[in-house]
């Protein structure tokens, strides 16, 4: 077993700068579209010069790839963590819904970028995002099969996709997303779409 990698002030500063650049990219790409943002824009928004961006990313397309791949990996890892915490299928599905509602309300810019700019990725990066997305969908489908053991798998997959469509529409509809009532409403609607009464 390898020893944990020690975090140094320099490595932490580099990680923080990368995170700042990705946050700036999400905001700018969401507002202006991938093609409407320059490397200089990204650097300025993150508090560095345009050329300094190249210390972290090979170019603007690599920034977009990191943004969408990172969030896809986070969804997969988070989804697996949620499911591993309970053996009860209905409870796991409710927790998946809560997890995704939190994601959707916390990341409206990333969702807009995903919707609009996925095709701007290089083919290999787009393929990787799609594979991660499919893994996340299938995680939900496996839980749905336990909740609805006699259900048709193709129809359960449609339920999952429809639920994502509902929740990922929040950047356009849930302007008052900080209100607990909105979160509760989204969870109730998602559970109904998945064929599970709200608790």
C-alpha positions as CSV (number, residue, x, y, z in Angstrom):
1,X,0.0,0.0,0.0
2,X,1.5,3.3,-1.1
3,X,2.1,6.1,1.5
4,X,-0.3,9.1,1.3
5,X,1.0,12.0,-0.8
6,X,2.0,14.8,1.5
7,X,0.4,18.1,0.7
8,X,2.9,21.0,0.6
9,X,2.0,24.7,0.5
10,X,3.1,24.8,-3.1
11,X,1.0,21.8,-4.2
12,X,-2.0,23.2,-2.2
13,X,-1.6,26.6,-3.9
14,X,-1.5,24.9,-7.3
15,X,-4.7,22.8,-6.5
16,X,-6.4,26.0,-5.3
17,X,-5.5,27.9,-8.5
18,X,-6.8,25.0,-10.6
19,X,-10.0,25.0,-8.6
20,X,-10.4,28.7,-9.1
21,X,-9.8,28.4,-12.8
22,X,-12.5,25.7,-13.1
23,X,-14.9,27.8,-11.1
24,X,-14.3,30.8,-13.3
25,X,-14.7,28.6,-16.4
26,X,-18.1,27.3,-15.2
27,X,-19.3,30.9,-14.7
28,X,-17.9,32.3,-17.9
29,X,-18.8,29.3,-20.1
30,X,-22.3,29.3,-18.7
31,X,-22.8,33.0,-19.4
32,X,-21.0,33.4,-22.7
33,X,-20.6,29.9,-24.1
34,X,-17.4,28.0,-24.7
35,X,-16.7,29.9,-28.0
36,X,-17.4,33.3,-26.4
37,X,-14.6,33.0,-23.7
38,X,-10.9,33.4,-24.2
39,X,-7.9,32.2,-22.2
40,X,-7.4,35.8,-21.2
41,X,-10.9,35.9,-19.9
42,X,-10.4,32.8,-17.8
43,X,-7.2,34.0,-16.4
44,X,-8.6,37.5,-15.5
45,X,-11.6,35.9,-13.8
46,X,-9.3,33.7,-11.7
47,X,-6.9,36.5,-10.9
48,X,-4.0,35.4,-13.1
49,X,-2.6,36.4,-16.5
50,X,-3.9,34.5,-19.5
51,X,-0.5,32.8,-20.1
52,X,-0.5,31.6,-16.5
53,X,-3.5,29.4,-17.3
54,X,-1.2,27.2,-19.4
55,X,0.7,26.2,-16.2
56,X,-2.5,24.2,-15.3
57,X,-4.1,23.4,-18.6
58,X,-2.9,22.9,-22.2
59,X,-5.6,25.1,-23.5
60,X,-9.2,26.2,-23.3
61,X,-10.6,22.9,-24.5
62,X,-8.6,21.1,-21.7
63,X,-10.3,23.5,-19.1
64,X,-13.7,22.4,-20.4
65,X,-12.7,18.8,-20.3
66,X,-11.5,19.0,-16.7
67,X,-14.7,20.8,-15.7
68,X,-17.0,18.2,-17.2
69,X,-14.9,15.1,-16.4
70,X,-14.4,16.2,-12.8
71,X,-18.1,16.7,-12.2
72,X,-19.0,13.4,-13.9
73,X,-16.5,11.6,-11.7
74,X,-17.8,13.3,-8.6
75,X,-21.4,12.2,-9.5
76,X,-20.3,8.6,-10.0
77,X,-18.2,8.5,-6.8
78,X,-20.9,10.3,-4.8
79,X,-23.7,8.0,-6.1
80,X,-21.7,4.9,-5.2
81,X,-21.0,6.2,-1.7
82,X,-24.8,6.9,-1.2
83,X,-25.8,3.4,-2.3
84,X,-23.1,1.7,-0.2
85,X,-24.4,3.3,3.0
86,X,-27.7,1.3,3.0
87,X,-28.9,-2.1,2.0
88,X,-32.5,-0.9,1.8
89,X,-33.3,-0.1,-1.9
90,X,-36.1,2.4,-1.2
91,X,-33.8,4.3,1.3
92,X,-31.0,4.2,-1.2
93,X,-33.2,5.7,-3.9
94,X,-34.4,8.5,-1.6
95,X,-30.8,9.3,-0.8
96,X,-29.8,9.3,-4.5
97,X,-32.6,11.8,-5.1
98,X,-31.4,14.0,-2.3
99,X,-27.8,13.7,-3.5
100,X,-28.7,14.7,-7.1
101,X,-31.1,17.6,-5.9
102,X,-28.2,19.0,-3.9
103,X,-25.9,18.7,-6.9
104,X,-28.4,20.3,-9.3
105,X,-29.1,23.2,-7.0
106,X,-25.4,23.7,-6.2
107,X,-24.0,23.5,-9.8
108,X,-26.4,25.4,-12.1
109,X,-23.5,26.8,-14.2
110,X,-21.9,23.4,-14.8
111,X,-25.3,22.0,-15.9
112,X,-25.7,24.8,-18.4
113,X,-22.2,24.2,-19.7
114,X,-22.8,20.4,-20.0
115,X,-26.1,21.0,-21.9
116,X,-24.6,23.5,-24.4
117,X,-20.9,22.8,-24.8
118,X,-20.4,19.0,-24.5
119,X,-19.9,18.8,-28.2
120,X,-16.9,21.3,-27.9
121,X,-14.9,18.6,-26.2
122,X,-12.3,16.6,-28.1
123,X,-13.8,13.2,-29.1
124,X,-11.8,11.2,-26.5
125,X,-12.9,13.5,-23.6
126,X,-16.5,13.5,-24.8
127,X,-16.4,9.7,-24.9
128,X,-15.1,9.7,-21.3
129,X,-17.8,12.0,-20.1
130,X,-20.4,9.8,-21.8
131,X,-19.0,6.7,-20.2
132,X,-19.1,8.3,-16.7
133,X,-22.7,9.5,-17.3
134,X,-23.8,6.0,-18.4
135,X,-22.2,4.5,-15.2
136,X,-24.1,7.0,-13.1
137,X,-27.4,6.2,-14.9
138,X,-26.8,2.4,-14.5
139,X,-26.2,2.9,-10.8
140,X,-29.7,4.4,-10.5
141,X,-31.1,1.7,-12.7
142,X,-29.7,-1.1,-10.4
143,X,-31.3,0.5,-7.4
144,X,-34.6,1.0,-9.3
145,X,-34.6,-2.7,-10.2
146,X,-34.4,-3.6,-6.5
147,X,-37.3,-1.2,-5.8
148,X,-39.4,-2.4,-8.8
149,X,-38.2,-6.1,-9.2
150,X,-40.9,-6.8,-11.8
151,X,-40.3,-3.7,-13.7
152,X,-39.0,-3.6,-17.3
153,X,-35.4,-2.5,-17.3
154,X,-35.7,-0.3,-20.3
155,X,-38.6,1.5,-18.7
156,X,-36.8,1.9,-15.5
157,X,-33.9,3.5,-17.4
158,X,-36.4,5.9,-18.9
159,X,-37.6,6.7,-15.4
160,X,-34.0,7.5,-14.4
161,X,-33.4,9.7,-17.5
162,X,-36.7,11.5,-17.0
163,X,-35.7,12.2,-13.4
164,X,-32.4,13.7,-14.4
165,X,-34.2,15.9,-17.0
166,X,-36.5,17.1,-14.3
167,X,-33.8,17.9,-11.7
168,X,-31.2,19.2,-14.2
169,X,-33.8,21.8,-15.5
170,X,-33.4,23.7,-12.3
171,X,-30.8,26.2,-13.6
172,X,-33.6,27.5,-15.8
173,X,-36.6,27.1,-13.4
174,X,-35.5,27.2,-9.8
175,X,-34.5,30.8,-9.3
176,X,-35.3,30.5,-5.6
177,X,-33.2,27.4,-5.1
178,X,-32.0,28.5,-1.7
179,X,-35.4,28.0,-0.3
180,X,-36.0,24.6,1.5
181,X,-39.4,24.5,-0.1
182,X,-37.9,24.2,-3.6
183,X,-35.6,21.4,-2.5
184,X,-38.5,19.5,-0.9
185,X,-40.6,20.0,-4.0
186,X,-37.9,18.7,-6.3
187,X,-37.4,15.7,-4.1
188,X,-41.1,15.0,-4.1
189,X,-41.5,15.3,-7.8
190,X,-38.4,13.1,-8.5
191,X,-39.6,10.4,-6.2
192,X,-43.0,10.4,-7.9
193,X,-41.3,10.1,-11.3
194,X,-39.4,7.1,-9.9
195,X,-42.5,5.4,-8.6
196,X,-41.7,5.8,-4.9
197,X,-43.9,7.7,-2.5
198,X,-42.1,10.5,-0.6
199,X,-41.3,9.6,2.9
